[in-house]
């Protein structure tokens, strides 16, 4: 932030108060506090979450009479970033915005730093015009330096004329195997892997090509490329995935593997024709596997105890459900890891094999060769397995085979696409499974979704009236009733230091956004609900009860729902209420 006199700081505070961004009473309270601590007033306001650096920077710019630019959600052209070296940008907290009329325009935290402006002018050999931005805005742009897109910038130099000549001669393969295009694809994939993205979307528009990555379950625009690069880039992907480069009318699926930072990453390719060309979606699967611990993934308390009881049984079915990308397969891998031993034979049937596990016999589904879930499951049962994992139950044939396997003494793990744990039961009945068979074979059903974790850099705040009402109505009956109940209830639910219910407000947290924590989040955690198929649930299955009827009985028997689990995680500082509502607002 720019250095201001006391008079200037007072004007900044007055602007924030007059704009309704901070309460005057809160300012007065902090002023009394800093009089004792001698800490800067504005820093204290920010530390307590009353104002953001964006608010402060914008008000400071108004006081100083200088232009202000909001950079938090701006995607910079890589060519612009080359105007200043990264080490200079980081040292001076300044980022380039472009060139205008022979001037280099930069954004800085302290536009009054004449020495820094003179240094930049001498370094670049151009006059420098400085505008103001916030710390988070500058950090956001600095983070874009760290995605090394030099290969992309080089590939962009491939002209329309060059690509057109290659296509006219029928030699698309040659143009797409040259260094620029290969480096462009490598740069994009390296950024995706380092950012821990699950998917890369390459989307053609009328006059440009958009690259987006799904990071922590949320799509984030990475760059925008010229339209001219699309044919060569898509063709390069097709060649690597062994697809037809001259086929543009129908969808194509393929796969290939790459090495990034000494890790082998499996890429699943889906190409579909769209209005302005061909869309490519790349699913990234880390074949080296991860340290999958069900507790670290967010399952705790009653749900964890229910699931552990289920996997300790010698036979039956354990099923997990949720939307696409909710971590169902990862949960099954973590449960398999729990029971894996030299004494049991574990066989899996997957499409695709997402993680390799030592000591587990993993089979890849190959529909073209006739190896489907149903046919593969028949074969598995002849291999003397103790535990069977079927990647997904997609049809009635696979469902019936899974039931038969559990009836014959096998422990069966699998997934279904339903909205909740209770939804699994009617779904299987719809597939033609006899109610009495389902009631006698099903052990445990799990529902799950993923929320983003609050970053380590965070601030605390008190819940709003609406948030407080939501907490009291959804988890009020779960929270401790008195201070003496805190330890017992917290241990039962699996969260430390839960607050006493019925408060007028609750202490919550939110993350501080920077280049490593988009939106103030880093990583993801699961929201879980687990239903043990006891005698009460078995009776409902036989009676073909609805999912809501089943869930009502399960809650009465102690099941914590996904929505409740999410709010407990928010109260424990793991995620935010906003994030819980984003992924689970349709649940009760």
N, C-alpha and C positions, 0 to 999 in steps of 0.2 A: 504494500500500500504506500501511496505517496506520503511524504512527510508533511504534516500540517501544523500550523500554530494552534495554540489552545483555542483561539477564536475560530479558526477553521474547523477544528474538531467539534466545537459547540454547534456550528452551523450544520455539520453533517448529522449530528444527533437530532437537531431540530427538524431537518428535512425528513428523517426517518419517522419521527413522531407525527409530523403533520400529514405524511402520506399514509398513516395508519399501519405502518409496518412494525412498529414496536409501541408498547403501551408506556405512557409517560410515568405512570406509577412504578413500573418495572425499572425504568431508567433511574428514577430517584432512589429506588432500593439498591440498585447496583452502585450508584454514586456513593452512597453511604458505606457500602461494603468496600469499595476500592480505596476509600479514604483511610481505611484501616490497613488494608493489604498493600496499598501503593501499586497495585497492578493497573495497567492501562485499561481505561473504561471500555473502549471499543473491543479490545481483545476479550475482556470479561463477558461482555454482551454476547459475543460470538461463541465463546466456550460454553455458555449456558444455553445455547441454542435459540436465543431470542432474535438474532439476526444472522444472515448468511454473509459470506465474503462478497457475494454478488451484490447484495443490497448496499454494503459499505462502499464497494468500489464505484458503483453507479452514483451514489450520493456524493462521494469525494470528487468525481469527475465534474458533477454539476457545480460544486463549490469552487473548483479550480477553473471552471470555464473551458474544459478541454473535451474533445470528442470521446465517446465511450463505445466499445464494441463488445457484444456478448459472444464469446467463443465456445461456450460449453458444448453446444450441439452442432458445431460447424465441422464439416469434413474438408480438410485442406487439400488442395492439389499438391501432389508430391513435387512437382516442378517448382512450386512456390517455396516449399520447405528448403530446397537446395540453395536459396538465396542467403541463408545464414547457417553456418555449421552448428551441429547439435551442441557441442561443448560450449560454444559462445552463447547460444540461446539459453542453456541451462544455467550457466554462470551468471548471466545478466538478467535472467527471468524475462526474456524478450523473445517474441516470435514474429516472423515475417508475415505480412499480409499481401504483399505484391508490390509491383512497381507502377507508379502513376506519374506521367510527365517527367520522367527521368529521376523521380524521387523514390526511395525505398520507404514504404509505409510499414511500420512495425507497431505491435501492441506490447505495452509494458505495464508493470505494476506501479512504477514511480516515473511518471512522465516529467517530473521536475529534475531528474538526474541528468544534468547537462553533460557531465563527464562521460556517462554511458552513451549518450546520443552522439557525442563527438567521436568516441572510440568506434562506434558502429559505422559512422560516416567514413572515417579513415580506413577501416577494415575493408569496406565494400567499394570505396571510391565513389560514393554517390551521396547526395544530400539525403538526410533521414528526417521523416516526419513521423512523430510518435503520437499514438492514441492510447487511451487507457483501457485496461481490461482487469478482470478479477484474477485472483490466484488460481481458482479452479478452472477458469477459462484458459489461462496460459498453460496450466498443467495438462489440460485436455489436448492442446495442440502439441505440446512436448511429447505426449504419449504416442502421437502419430508418427513422430520421428522414429520411434523404436520399432515400428513395423517396417522392416527393410524392404521397400518396394522399388529398389533400383532396377530390378529385372523388369518390373511392370513399366517403369518409366522408359526403359530402353525399347520394350516391345511396342509402346505407343507410337514410337517413331516409324514403325512399319506403316507405310502410306496406303491409301486406298488404291493407288495405281499399282503398287507392288502386289497386293493381295489379288486384285482383279486380274493381273497378268498370270499369276499362279493358277487361279481358278479357270481362266480361259484355256490354259494349256493342259488342264486336267491334272496338274501336279500339286494338288493341295497338300499332300503328304510331305512334300519337300519343304514347302514354306512353313509348315507347322512344326517341323522337326528342327528348325534352325534355332540358334541360341536365344534370340530375344523372346520368342513365345515360350520356350521351355523355361527360361528364367522367370518369366512373368507368372506362369503357373506355379513354379517352385516357391516364389515369394508369397503368393496368396496362401498356399498350403502351409508354409512355415508359420506365417502369421496366425492362421487358424489353429494350428497345433499348440503354439506357444501361448495363445489366448485361451486354451482349453475349450475351444468351440466344438460343439457336437455336429454342426452342419455348416456347409458353405452353400450359399445361393448365388448363382450367376444368372442374372435376369436381364433380358434384352428389352430396351425401350425403343421408341421411334428413332431417337437420335443419339442414344448413349447406351452404355452397358453398366449395370449396377452390380456391385459385389457386396453381399451381406453375409454376416456370420451370426449364428445363433450361439450366444455366450450366456451361460447360466439360464438357459431356457428362453432368452429374449433376443429377437433379431436386432442386429446392430449394423448400420451401414458402414462399410469399411472404405470404399472408394467408388468413384464413378469414372469409367473409361470411355474413350471414343468408340463409336459404333463400329468403326473400321476394324477393330481388333477382334470382334466377336467371331467371325467365321474361322479364323485361324486358331483362336483359343479353344472353341468348342471342338474343332476337328482334332486338335492335339489331345484333348481328353478322350475323345472317341478312339483314337489310335491306341492310347495307353490301356483303355478298358476293353480293347479288342471288339469294338463295335463298328458298324458300317458307316463310314464317313460320308457316303453319298446318299444316305437315307435321312430325309428331313420331314417325312410325312407321318410317321408313327412313333410312339414312345419306344425307347430302348433302355435296357438295364445292363449294367456291367460292374466290374470291380477291378482294382489293382492295388498294389501295396507300395508304400514309399518309406524311406528312412529319413527321419527327422530327429536331429540331436541324439543319434545312436539308438533311436527307438523305431521299431517297425509299426507303422500305422496302416491299417487296412481301410481302403476307401470304397464305399458302395456308391455307384453312380446311377442316377436316374435322369434321363434326358427326355423332355417332352416338347412337342411343337406348340408354340404360342403365337399370338398375333404378329409380334415383331421379330420372330426368329425362333430360337430353341433355348428353353430354360434348362439349366443344369443344377441339380441338387446333389451335393456330395456329403454323404454321411461318414464321419470319421470314427473309426473304432481302433482303440489302442490295443493291439494284439498282445502286448507284453503283460497286460492285466494291471490291476491296481490292488492296493491293500484294502480289500473289501471286508469291512467289519460292520455288521448290522447295527451295532450300537453307535458307531461313528456316523452312520448314515442318517441317524435321527430317530430310530426306533427305540423306545424306552418304556418304562413303567408297565402298565397292564398289557399293552399290546405286545411288548417283548416277552413277557411271561407266558402269554397265550401262545405265541408262535413257538417258543422253546418247548412247551409241552407238546405241541403238535409234531415237531420234528423228532421228538424222542420216541414216538410210537413206531413200531416195526412195519406198519402198513397203513394204507389209507391215502387220501389225496389232500394236498396243501396247494391252494390256488391263490394267486394274487391278481388283482385287477387294477385298471386305471387307463387313462387316455394314452395315446401314442407319446413316447418320450417321457413317461413318468417314472422311469427307473425300475420297471417290473422285472426285467431280466437280471439287472444288477442285484436286486433283492434276492432272487433265486440263487444266484451265484454265491452270495454271502451266506445263505442258509446251507447250501451244499458244502461250503467251506467249513461250516460249523460241525457237520457230521462226518466229513471225509476222514477215512482211516484205511489202513491196510487190510482190515478185516471185512470190508464191504466192497461190493462191485457197483460202481456208479456209472451209468451210461446216460448221455444226453443226446437229444435230437434237436438241432437248432437251425434257424434260418435268419441271419447268418450266425456262425460261431463268433461271438463278440469278444470273449476273453478265453485265453488258453489256461487250463488248470492242470498241474501235474497230478497224476493219480486218478484222473477222470477220463473215461473214454467218450470223446466228443465226436458226434457225427454231423456232417453238414448236409442239410436237405438239398437235393438236386432234382427239381421237378422235371427238367428236360430229360433226365436219365431214368425217370420213373420212381425216384426216391422221394416220396412225399412223407408228411408227418404220419399218415395212416400206415403206409407200407413200411416205413422205417420202424414204427412202433411194433408192428408184428415181428419184424426181424429181431428187435432188441429183446423181446420177451423170450426168444430162443437162446439168448446169450447168458442166461443165468444171472440176471441183475438182482441186486438188493434194492437199489434206488434208481428210479427213472425220472429224468427231467425232459419234458416235452416243451419246446420253446413257446408254442402257442396252440391252444385248442381252437381251430378255425371252423370245424364242421362236425356234424353229428357222428360221422364214422370215427374220427379221432377221439371225440368225447366218449363214445362207447368203449373203445379200446382202452382208454385211460381208466375207466371205471372197472373194466374186466381185470386190468393189471392190478389195481388196488385190491380187488376181491381175491386175487390169487396170491396175496402175501407180499406185494411190493409197495414201497412208499413212493408215491408219484407226486412230482412237482410240475406245475404248469401255470400259464397265464391266460387271461381272457380280457377282452376289451369291454368293460362295463364302467359305469360311473362311480360305483361304490362296492364295498365288500358284499353287502346284502344283495346287490344286483346280480351277483354270480349265480345264485341259486335259481331264480326264475329263468335266467338265460340258459342254464343247462337243461332245465325242464323243457324249454322251448326247442332244444336240440333233440328231444325225443328220449332223454334218459328217464327211466322209470323212477318215480319218486321214492319207492322203497329202497332201490339200489343206491340212489344218491344219498339218502339219509344214513345208510349203513356204511358208506365208504368215505364220505367227506369228513376230514378232521378239522381243518382250519381254513378260513377264507380271509384274505387280506385286501384292503383297499388302500391305495396310495397316490399321492401327487407330490410334486417337487416345488419348493419355495426357495427363493434366494436368501442366503445368509447375510446378516448385517456385517459390514466390514469392521475390522479391528479398530479403525479410527471412527469414533462415534460420539454422539452427544445424547444426554438424557433429557426427557421432557415429560410433562404431565399430560395424560390422556385428555382429549376433548370430551365434551358432553356426549357426543354421538358415540365415540369410541368406548367411553365408560359404560354407556347403556348396552352396547353390544357385548362387552365383557361380562357384565352382570347377568344378562339374559341367557348367554350361551354357556358360560363356564362358572357362573355364580354358585351353582349347586355342587361343583367339584372342588372349588377353592376352600381353604381352611376357614372354619366358622369363627375360630378364636385364635389368639396368638399361641395358645398351648397346643393347637392342632397343626401348626405349621410344619414341624419336623415329620410327623407321621404322614400327613397328606402329601407332602413333597416327595417323600420316599415312595409312597404308593404310586404316585403319578409319574415319578422319574425325573422331576425337575427340582432344582435346589431353590430354597427360599421363596416359595410362592407367597403372594400377598394374601392377607385376610380379605374375605369377600365383603361386598356391600360398600366399598369405599366410594367417595365422591369423585375421585380421580386415581389413576394408577400410574406408576413410573414406567415409562417405555423408553426405547432407544431408537435412534435412526443413524445410519452411517453417513460419514463425510465423504463426498464424492471426490475422487482423484483419478489419475490415468489408469491406475490398477484396480479401481473400484467403481465401475460405471454405475451411476445412480446410488452410490453408497453401499453396494452389495459385492460380496466376493464368495463364490462357491454356492452350493445348494444343499438343502436338507430335506428329508422326506417328511410328509404328513402321513400318518398311518392310522388305520383302524383295523382291528383284528377281532374276528368273531369265532369263538370256539363252538363247534357244532355239538351242543349238548342235547340232552333229551328234549328240552323245550323247543329248540330249533328243529330237531328231527321231526317233531310232531307238526310243525308249521310246513316243513318241506312236503311231508306226506299229504297235507291238506292243500298243497299248492298255494300257499300264502304269497302275498305280494312282497316286494322288497321293503316297502315302508312298514308293513306288519312285522316282518322279520327284524328290521332295525329297531323297532320299538321294544321288542322283547329283549334284544341284545343289549340295548342301553340299560334296560331295567336290571340286567344281569351283570352290569359293570363295564360294558364296552365304551371306550372313549372314541368319539367320532373324529373324522379327519378335521372338521371345522374346529372342534374343541381342542384337538391336538395342536392345531395351528395357533390358536389364541394362547394356549399355554406356552408355546414356544415364543410368542411375542412378549408375554409377561416375563419370560426368562432371558430375554435379550438375544435370542437366536435369530429372529426375523421380525418383520413389522406387521401390524394389522393390515396395512395397505397391501402388502404382498400376499397375505393369507386370503384377503378378499379377491385379489386378482385371480388366484387359481382355484378357490374353493367357494366362491360366492353362491354357487348353485346348490350347495349342500347345507343341510340343517345342522 
